[in-house]
Amino acid sequence: QTKNLGADVDDALYVWPGFGSRVTIKRCRRVVVDIDIERVQLLSLVVWGELLIPDRGVEMRVAMRAICMRVKPGGRIVVGAPERPITGSVEFLLAGDELAEIAECDGMAGHRFDVEGASTLGGLPDGVPLPGGEVAMYGDTMEGPMWSKLRATAAAGDRTLILAGRLAFHPDDEVVIGTTAMDGSETELRTVASVRYLPVSNGFDTELTLDTELDHDHLGVSETHGSHTLEMRAEVGLYNRGHATAHPRARRHGGLPAIRLAGDDVSVPGMRFKTMRRSQFGLLYVAQKGSRTTLHGVTIEDGGGYKSPVVALGLIEAGITHIPIVNCYGACDVRNAVVVPNTGDGLAVKGWGADASVVENVVMHHTFTALQLGGEVTVRDVAIFDVIDKERGQNFFTDLWPAASGVVFYGGYQRGGCGRASVNNVAVAGSVGPGITFAGGGFCFPDGHFGGLTFHGVQHGFTVKGTVRSHDPNGVVRGFTAWNVRDIGIWGYNAGDLPVIAGVIIANAKDGLVWSNLGPDPTEHEVRRQRLTVRDSAFVGQTVHGERRCFDEQAAIL
């Protein structure tokens, strides 16, 4: 029942440990998985040494399944390689009875994948501390951009999409098509039947023929309002690139992705643990400070809803708390990935210095809050589709609440001043809450570090509390477009005396701009004089194209 892999230098293991094992890979030992493993349920997987899973071609199938997984200081899990990513199928599944007492995971840890930070305890000779744990996964996926926008409108009943630019989609890829309604209800999933490239003046556009007709209209238009051009175009991104391997949990046509990091429902047939109360919270991946995580070409799904053991036991009554499916206190590099939490938040990346993180070329779908950002994070080329229900609603009389935002940025006052973080080319297509929220510190970005953002089908576009700062001494909010906004395009309050809003477009919003004075309450506060400057911007009450939304009242600036 307890397997210490690599206990002897000459170990040669031809089978993976069996059901219910507690697996430990000891320090200074290397285990190479060069056989197929089909979902053997373990209690725990703990790595002090190295666990390597190299690519063996499209027929390979490795499914690691445990209640908890832990990479200790100095330990490594490496799946594939940058020069040879996984082309078959590898899964890391957090599944089983989360009430099990597992000493290797510090008791009732639940479904957690922990990557521990550096440690001085039991370190290397001469007092050298052990480095933080490391997880590196490289999966074969779509080359180049994983999402783009419609070049032309696709109407309900159509089976053809024309995307701006050349994208390396394949037949049988599953794609997510963003809503262009007032909310996320018209987000659609379809499978690609065929791909061809259309020559245009600056290269090629991509034409996708779908397996079935669209249920809704998806806009792909631009309008000119004064000197401003409003682009209203649905985003289309890769949802699943499956491989030939068939499996019961495979999505409709695509099969399994190259690497899947996920949580599993304990009601899966064949589950042999007794579970006192069913839990569906799935995967919780925690990269502690000082650790390193690389997730390239990985699908991350089914997790982020946390229920503590005392709740699961029924000792207290409480609902499920929604937390990030991946929480990075250490350095995380997430690229060319698909993130589908379904039950909780998406990615939280907030580290500084050596723990700074990068999120690039990522598609996210069915999240609560998709991105929780802070520190020196770099985010670029991210498409967020259909941000779903939230734990509690906005309370417009007391505070801004960031639940169910496409993006939440914490701590606008960055160490050493503005400019330590950057957020560029992010789209939010459908959200029950705001497109982006700045909570606890305000907005603090210089030119070039915040721009190219689009929010549509959202409750609010841009919300901020605190001081607005940038290299401009007045502090400038700029670099985004919000259209089809159910309530307020820009909403916030500010501690500075001279905030500036410049170069933004707000269209089809109930109220374009609502700005309050200093205070914890945006409606009941002590008034003091401020000068708010709005320049080089456009507020459009009703666009020519799109849904004809009739508001009882509408205001550009309130």
Secondary structure, DSSP 8 states (H G I E B T S, - for coil): -EEEET-STT----S---TT-EEEE-TT-EEE--S-EEEEEEEEEEESSEEEE----TT-EEEEEEEEEEE-TT-EEEESBTTB-B-SEEEEEE-S-TT--BGGGTBS--SEEEE---B-TT-SGGG--B---EEEEEB---SS-SEEEBSS-B-TT--EEEESS-----TT-EEEE---SSSGGG-EEEEEEEEEEEEETTEEEEEEEESS--SS-B-EEEEEETTEEEEEE-EEEEEE---S---TT-BTTTB--SEEEEE--TTSTT--S--SS-----BEEEE-TT-EEEEES-EEEEE-EE--HHHHTTSS----EE-EEEEESSEEEEEEEEEEEESSEEEEE---GGG--EEEEEEEES-SS-EEE-TT-EEEEEEEEEE---SS---TTT----TT-SEEEE-SS-TTSS-S-EEEEEEEEEESS-SEEEEEEEEE--TTSEE-EEEEEEEEEEEEEEEEESSSTT-EE-SEEEEEEEEEEEEEEESSS--EEES-EEEEEEEEEEEE-SSS-SSS--------EEES-EEESS-SSS-----SS-EEE-
